[in-house]
């Protein structure tokens, strides 16, 4: 008689990953960068004026997506390591996030300093380094100011 081969046991907790998450992350990060809102104004004479204004949507983040699923951000990274479909979706989501930022910055919907900060910390974009060349010497004159009014 031969012994039947035993299946190896899986160790640890079962994965909470569901294949639908790959589609959901693309939908979450694929939202439009901005939307239009209508502002209503009333003049002193009682005339009503409608003005259309473009407003940025909430910036999509991995943190908010993970929170919506009820998991930690580190869990998303773990799923990306274990599931090729989620890894591809996560890479695409990061590209969508970068485009979202570029679109809203180009339209002037974000403060430029905030846009630079966000791009540096959330995407692979970094401010260009500026190198200054000098062909001569620099002299510094130190001046001390004295208040002559006080004795």
C-alpha positions in Angstrom: 0.0 0.0 0.0 1.1 3.5 -0.8 0.5 6.4 1.3 -1.4 9.3 -0.3 0.5 12.5 -0.5 -0.7 15.1 2.0 -1.4 18.6 0.9 0.8 21.2 2.6 -1.0 23.2 5.1 -1.3 26.9 4.6 0.1 28.9 7.5 -1.2 32.1 9.0 -4.5 33.8 8.6 -6.4 33.5 5.3 -6.1 36.5 3.1 -8.8 39.1 3.2 -8.1 40.0 -0.4 -10.9 39.8 -2.9 -10.3 40.0 -6.7 -12.9 42.8 -6.9 -10.5 45.1 -5.1 -8.4 45.4 -8.2 -11.4 46.9 -10.1 -12.4 49.0 -7.1 -9.1 50.7 -6.7 -9.1 51.7 -10.4 -12.6 53.2 -9.9 -11.6 55.0 -6.8 -8.5 56.6 -8.3 -10.2 57.1 -11.7 -12.7 59.7 -10.5 -12.7 63.0 -12.4 -10.2 65.5 -11.1 -12.8 68.3 -10.7 -16.5 69.1 -11.0 -18.6 72.1 -11.7 -20.6 73.9 -9.0 -23.1 76.6 -9.6 -22.8 79.7 -7.4 -25.9 81.8 -6.9 -25.6 85.6 -6.4 -28.2 88.2 -5.7 -27.5 91.8 -6.4 -28.8 94.7 -4.3 -31.4 95.2 -7.0 -32.7 91.6 -6.6 -31.2 90.3 -9.8 -30.1 86.7 -9.5 -26.8 85.7 -11.1 -25.6 82.1 -11.6 -21.8 81.5 -12.0 -20.3 78.2 -12.9 -17.1 77.4 -10.9 -14.8 74.4 -11.3 -13.9 72.8 -8.0 -11.4 70.0 -7.3 -12.7 66.7 -6.1 -11.1 65.1 -3.0 -7.6 63.9 -3.9 -7.6 60.1 -4.0 -5.2 58.5 -1.5 -4.2 55.0 -0.7 -5.0 55.8 2.9 -8.6 56.6 2.2 -9.1 53.6 -0.1 -7.7 51.3 2.5 -10.0 52.9 5.1 -13.0 52.4 2.8 -12.1 48.7 2.7 -11.5 48.6 6.5 -7.8 47.6 6.3 -4.5 49.4 6.8 -2.5 50.9 4.0 0.3 48.3 4.6 -2.3 45.6 3.7 -2.6 47.1 0.2 1.2 46.7 -0.2 1.0 43.1 1.0 -1.8 42.3 -1.4 0.2 43.9 -4.3 3.1 41.5 -3.4 0.9 38.5 -3.4 -1.6 39.2 -6.2 -0.4 40.2 -9.7 -3.8 41.6 -10.7 -3.8 43.9 -7.7 -0.2 44.9 -8.2 -1.0 46.0 -11.8 -4.1 47.9 -10.6 -2.1 49.6 -7.8 0.5 50.8 -10.3 -2.3 52.1 -12.6 -3.9 53.8 -9.6 -0.7 55.6 -8.8 -0.5 56.9 -12.4 -4.1 58.1 -12.2 -3.4 59.8 -8.9 -0.4 61.6 -10.5 -2.6 62.7 -13.5 -5.3 63.9 -11.0 -2.7 66.2 -9.4 -1.3 67.4 -12.7 -4.8 68.3 -14.0 -5.8 70.3 -10.9 -2.5 72.1 -10.7 -2.5 73.0 -14.4 -6.0 74.5 -14.0 -4.9 76.5 -11.0 -7.3 74.7 -8.6 -4.5 74.0 -6.1 -2.2 76.5 -4.4 1.1 76.1 -6.2 3.1 75.5 -3.0 0.6 72.8 -2.0 0.9 71.2 -5.4 4.7 71.0 -5.2 4.4 69.6 -1.7 1.9 67.0 -2.7 3.8 66.1 -5.9 7.0 65.6 -3.9 5.4 63.5 -1.2 2.8 61.4 -3.0 4.2 60.9 -6.5 7.6 60.3 -8.1 7.9 64.0 -9.1 10.5 66.1 -7.4 11.4 69.8 -7.8 14.4 70.3 -10.2 17.6 71.2 -8.5 19.1 74.5 -9.6 22.8 74.8 -9.6 24.4 78.2 -9.5 27.8 78.6 -11.1 30.1 81.4 -10.1 33.1 82.5 -12.1 34.3 85.2 -9.7 34.7 85.8 -6.0 32.0 86.9 -3.7 32.6 89.6 -1.1 30.5 90.1 2.0 30.4 93.4 3.8 29.2 93.2 7.4 27.5 96.4 8.6 26.5 97.0 12.2 23.6 99.4 12.8 23.7 101.4 16.0 20.7 103.2 17.3 22.1 106.7 18.2 18.8 107.8 19.8 19.4 105.8 22.9 22.2 106.5 25.3 
